[in-house]
Amino acid sequence: MKITVLEGTKRYEVPFSEGSTILAALQTAGVQSITAPCGGNGTCRKCSVNVQSSSFSGTCLACVTKAEDGMTVEIAPEERMSFADSSGGKVYGPDPGQSGYAAAFDIGTTTVICQLLDLATGNTLTKFRGSNEQRIFGGDVLSRLKAAEEGHAEELHEKLAAQTDQYLDKLCRTAKVDKKDVRLLAVTGNTIMMHFFAGLDPAQISTAPFTPVSLFGDTVNGKDIGLDFDGSVYICPAVSGFIGSDVVCGILSSGVSAAEGQTMLLDLGANTEMVIGNKDGMLACAADGGAAFKASLLEHGMMASTGAIAGVKYEDGELKLEVLGGGKPKGICGSGLIDVLGIMLREGVLDEMGHIAEADEVGPEMARFIGEEEGRTVFYLTEDKKIFISQADISKFQMAKAAIYAGVCVLSEEAGVSPAELDRLLLGGGFGAFAHRSSSAVLGIIPSECKGKTIKMGNVALAGAVSAALSGEARAELSRIQKIVKVTDLPTHPSFSDAFTDGMFFD
């Protein structure tokens, strides 16, 4: 049995087993251009496809619709991200006497970012980014762990291996470099992503005592982990199942491990990691950033790609939208959501509990943005009223915000340092480069006491991987950091529950 898939100008056939959903058939066939953030649970409604069959014609969700023999399925062609992340923080210089090239990869749950480097000069020759092609199995690590448990572990590994090969080839073609002259790949990411990348089973990370198969920090041959690359691959070291090599790289490049005073690093993302300390020692914990930074979980949310509302200002009675790539907005990403909620709070549209006011409860300028969709009060972002923020979206955001707030409180308590006593608060991650600090402080994502000493660092994980690709000294420092970071288990900490409850409120 087969379905015919139409994707832009491409047309191909996909076999399937009886009883399979359209999404399952596409997953098995390795199709990469469809997104299923909820992992196929039918809740995110992002896997919409156009279908023609003997029994149905129209739009449906691929995850809940059974495939039929002879069915035609049309997928909207994917729009690649039109911009490249830059690394942030300190980058080590190259070891003397080197020749050839190296590449640094930051394999995130949502995006994969890479740079090609000249080992003699340390210069970046070219860079590239795109969506993590595992996304058809879910938008978060828990969805992908579930997919692995259901028999897709090898496919999840193969997708990352194939994407790494593809991106390395693209880097080399763009820079006109012979792939054989690439000596080393330095790869970073959260611990679960690194397990998938290395072909290891990450299942035991999801159950107590949450012990990973490896904490990495070793160099292997690319062929041994399924890459089409006969060179060295250094997978940067992790601290635990939830404090990954991306955090260790961020600590290195942000300078926390060399600081004299107390510094906090927030690596903001779908999985938000927090570190507090200095050269003498550090504490770390992880929190679920959820809908605060993974806007695909929102009704009109999307990743930070072309058409996403990435920033919003309220000026002269109008919402001014910053749309990535220009043109008409298609949805909203995490940084845009932060701005919108900040505006709603400042203008009295949101109360401290996170409830959206009715139109007759605010002034006329704000009232025109408030309406009703399917019996729900919503806040419109566009004149055509096709993109809006719902009460359910705000509730999801509050859960994520509360977890991050609780993490900051718990780490500060454990370190004996109040937020007001911090020397610096560093915002890492791709989101950290876009988020407006004022909006984040108003919403309580970052402590208001730190607003004057908060520094945007950008992609500190990638910067650490770049250093690892260039410098033996950097790799040695990453190993040292791995040994001195102590992990705090956030959910079991006695102060977590009260701090989480406090974090649900808007100030």
N, C-alpha and C positions, 0 to 999 in steps of 0.2 A: 504494500500500500504506500502511496506517495501523495505529497502535496506539492503544488507548484508555488514557488516563492518569487515575488516581484519586489525588487529593491532598486529604486531609481531606474537605470537602464539595464540592470542585471536581471536575468531570469534563470532560475535553476530549480531542480527537483530535490525534495528531501523525503527520504523514506521514514516510516514510523511504524510502531507496533500498535496493535489494536488496543484501544482504551487510552492512548496517550493524548495529552492536551497538545495544543499547538506549541505552547512554550516548551514542553518536554521534547517535542520533535526537533525544534530549533536548537535547544541545548545539546541534544545528542549529536546533531549534525555540525555543531561547532559554529553556528551563526553568531556573529559578534555585534550586529548592529541594532539589537533590541535590548532595552533596559527593563529589569524587573527588580526595583529596589527592595520590595518587600519579600523577595525570594519566592514568589509565586503563590502567595497567600490570598490574592485577590483584594488586598486592602489599599495598595498605593495607586492603583488604576493607571499605571504608567506604561503598561505593555499593550496598549491599544493597537490593533491592526485592522485593516479592511479585508473582509472575507467574502468570497463568492463560492457557494456550494449548492448542491441540489436541495438542501433543506434551509439554507439561510443566506442572506445577502445583506451586508452592512458592516458596521463597526462593532468589534467585540474585544474582550480582554483575552489575550493569548493564554493566560495561566489557568483560566476556568472553562475554556471552550475546547471541546473534543475535536481532534483532527479527523477529517473524513477523506476517504480515498477520492482523488480528483479535485479536492478543494484548492482554490487559489487564494494565497495569502499575500497581501501587499504591506510591506514595511516601509515607513518613511525613511529615506536615506539619512544616515547619521551625519550630523554637522560636527566636524572635528573642532576642538578648541582652537581659537584663532590667535592665542597669545601664549607665551612661554614664561613659566615661573623663573625668577632669578633667585640665586642663593643669597642668604643673608648671614651676616656675622663674619668672623675671622676665617680666612682660608690659609692653610699652611703653604709655604713655598715648596717647590719640588726638590727632591733629593738631588744633590749635584751629580753630574756625570751620567744622567739618564738620557735615553733617546727613545724615539717612538711615541706611542700615544696610549692614553688610558681613557676609560669612560666611567662616569659616576651615574648611578641609577637610584632614584628615590621611588620605591614601589609602594604607593599608598593604596588604601582601600578603594578610593575613588579615581585617582589619577596616577599615571606613571610619568615621571619627569627624568630626563637624562641630559648629560652634557658630554661632549668629546673634548679631551684635554691634550695639550702638547706637553709631554713629560720633560722636555728640555727647558721650557719657559714657564710652564704652569698656566699658559693662556687657554681660555675657552675658545675652541674653534667653531663650534656650533652647538645648538641645543634644541630639544624637541619635547613636547608633552602631548598626552592624549588620555582618553578614558581607560581605566583598568578594564580589560576585556573579560574579566570574570564577572562583570556586573549582570550578565544574563542569569547568574545563579543567586542574585541578591545584592542589595546595596550596602550591606554591612557584613562584618566578619562572622556574626552569629548565623546569618543566613547561609553563608558559604561553608561554615562548619557543618551545618545541617545537611547541605548538599553533599559534602564529603562523606558524611555518615550514611547517606542514601546511595552511595556507590559512585560518586562523581569526583573522587579525590584525584584520580589520574588526569581527568579532563581539566580540573582546576590547575594542576601543575603544568600541564601541557600548554594551557592558554598563556600563562605567565612566561614560560620558556619561549614560546613562539613569538610573543610580543617583544620580549627582550631581544631576540634575534632580529626581528623586523626593525626595531628602533636602532639597534647597533648598525645594521646595514644602511639605514637611512642617514645616520650620522656620518658614516664613512663616505657615502655617495655625495652628500652635501659638501663635505670638507675636501672631497677628492683625495681620500686617504685609503691606502690598501688595508683591508681588515686584518691581514696577516701581521701588520705592524702595530696592532693594538696589543699591548702587553698585559693589561690588567683591567678587570671590571671591579669596581667597588660598589656594593649594593647595600642599601639600607631600607628599612620599613618596619612595621610592627611585627611582633614575633610570629603571629599567625601567617601573615603574608610571606615572611621569610621561610616558614615551614613549607608552604605551598611552592614557593620558588625553588627550594632545594629538593623537593620531592619527598618531604617527610610528612608523616601523619600528625596533624595538629590536634587530634581529637582529645587527648588527655589534658590540653590546656583549658578545656571547657568544663572539666569536672574536678572536684577536690582530689588532691591538693594542688591542682592547676600547674603541674610540672611539665615544661616543654621537653621535647626530645633533645633539643640542642639550644645552647645560648650563643652559638656561633663564635665569630672572632677568628676563624681559621681560613686558610686559602685552599681552594680545590681547583681542579681542572674543569673548565666549562663543559667538556664532553661528559664528565662523570655525573653531572646534574641535568643532562638532557638538552644542553645548549649546542647550537651549531657554532661553537667557538672553542678552538683548541688553544686556549690561553688560561691565565690564572684568574680566578674569581674570588674576591675577598668579600665575605658576607660580614658586615660590621657587627660587633658584639652587642648582645642584649643583656638586660639585667634579670628579667623574669618573663613570665608568660604575658604580662600586660604592660611591662615597661620595656619596650623594644629597642632595637638598634637605632631607630629614628630618634628616640629620646636621647640615647647616648651620644649620637652625632650632634644633636641640638645642644646638649650640654657643652660639648667641645667647642663648637663654633660660636656659641653665644658668650662664651667666656665665664660661665658660672663656675667651672672647675678651677679657674685661675683667680677668681675674685677674692678680695680681702673682706669686703663687707657682705652682709646678707642679701642675697639676690633670689628672686623667684622667677622661674621660667614657666609660662603657660604655652604649651604647644597646642593651639586651638584647632580642633577638627572633630570629625565624627567620633573618634576616640581621642579624648582630650587628656593629655598627660601633664602633670604638674611637678615641678622640682623646686626645692628651696635649699639654700646652703651656700657654700663657698669652697675654697681650695682645701679646707680641713675636713669636709664631709658634706653629704647631701642626703636629703630624704625625697622620696618620690611616691606618687600615687596616680591612679588613672580613674577617669570618670567617663560615663557615656555622654558624649556631646550631642547625640541625637539630633532632633530637629533644629537645634540652635545653629548647627554647622552642616547638617546634611539635609538641605532644603528639599531634596527629592522626596522626603517623607511628607512634605506639605501638599495641600490640595493643588496649588499652582506652582509648586516648587520645582526647581531644576538645578543641575550642576552649573558651575561658573563657566558657561560656554556662550557662544554667540546667541544673542537674544535675551540673556538673563539680566534682570534688574539687579545691579551690583551695588547701587548706592541711591539714596533718596534724600532730597532736601525739601523743606517746606518754606517757600518764599513767596511773598506777595499773594497769599491765599491759594497758591498752586503747589502741587507736588511736582518737583523736578526730578525726573528719573534718569539715572545714569545706566545706559543699556550697553552691555559688552558688545562690541562690533558695530554699534550704532543701529539705526533702523527701529522697527517695531518690536516692542517687548513680547517675549513668548512665555515668560514665567519669572520667578524670583529666586535668587540664590541666597546663601546664608548672610553675607554682608548686607545685602539689601533688606533682608528681614530685620536685622538688628536696627537699621536706620528707621524703618517704618514703625517698629514698635516704640522706638525712642520718641518719634514724633507724636504718636498716638498718646503716649504717657504725658509728654509735656503739654499737649493741647487738651488734656482732659477727656480724651476718648477712651482711655484705659484707666481703670481704678487700680488700687494696690493689690486687689485679688486677681487682676488680669481679665476682668469682665469688660466687654465692649459696651459702651453707652448706647442708648437708643438715640435716634436722630433728634428727638425733641428735648433731649437732656444736655445738648451742647449748642454752641452758637451756630449761626447759619453757615459760616465759612466751612466748618468741619462737618456739619450735618449733611452736606451734599456728597460726602464720601461714604456715608453710612447707608446701608440698605439691607435687603433681606433676600436670601437665596435658599429655596427649599425649606422655609421656616426657620432659617438661621440668620442671626445678625452678622453682617460682614462689613469689612472696610475695603472699599474699592481703590485700586491703584491706577486704573486706566479709565479714560473717558467712555470707552465702549463697555465697561463693566465686566470684561472677560477675565480679568486677573484681580483677585481679591484675597484678603486674609480673613480666615474664619475663626470662630471661637475655638474650634478643635485645634487649629494650627497654633494658637496662642497657648493652649494647654500643653501641647507637645513641647513647645519652646520652654515653658515654665519648668517642666520636668528636667530638661537638659540643663537649664540655667541653675536649678537648685543643686544638681549633682556637682557642677563645677564650683559653685559657691561653697558647698560643703567641703569639697576637696581643699580649697584655699584655706578655709577655717581650720580643718583638721591638721593640715601640714604646718600652719602657723603655730597652732597649739603645741604640736610635737616638737617643733624647733625652738619654742619659747620666744618667738618673735611675732609681734602684732603686725598687721599690714602697714600701719603707720610707721613702724620702725624699719621697714625694708629700705635698703639703699636704692634698689632698682626693681621694677617689674618689667620683664621682657615678654613681648607677645611674639610667638613663633608660629610657624605653619603658613600655608598659602592664605588662609583666612586672615591671619594676623597682619598680612600686608595690605588688606583691603578694608578691614574694619575701622570705623571711625571711633576713636577712643572715647569721645564724649557720649556717644550713643551707648557704648558698652558699659561705661561707668553709670549712666542713668539707669540702665536696666539691671545693674548689679552683677554683670558677668565679671568685671574687674572691680576690686575694692575702690570705692570713691576716694579713699585716703591716698591712693596711688596714682591718681589721674595726672599729677604734676611730674611724676617720675616714671611714667610708663613709656617704653621705647618699642616701636615696631621693628622687628628683626627680619621679617620675611621667612623664607624657607631655610631655617637653620639646619634641618635634617639633610637637605641636599648639600649645603655648605660643608657639613661634616663628612659626607661621602666624597665630595671633591677633595678635601684634605686627605682622606684615606687613600684615594687613588694616586695622589701625588707624593705622599710623604710617609716614610717609615716611622718618623717621630710621631706623626699624628696617629698612626695605627697603634703605637705603643701607649699613647695617652688614652686612646679609646679603651684599651685593655685595662688601664689603671682606673678609669672612671667606672667601668663595669664592676670592679671589685669594691669600690668605696661607696656606691649608692645603696642606701637601705630603703626597702620598700614598705610602705604603710598600706595595709589592707583597708580600704575606705569603708566598705559596707559593714564590716564588723567592729569598727572603731566606736567606742562608747559615745562619742560626741557627734557621730554622723547623723543620727536621726533628727536631733534638734536643729542642727545646722541645715539639714536638707529642708526641713519645714520652714525655717526662716528664709531660705533661699527661694521659696515659691512666691514670696511677695515681691511686688515692685515698690521701690522706694520713691 
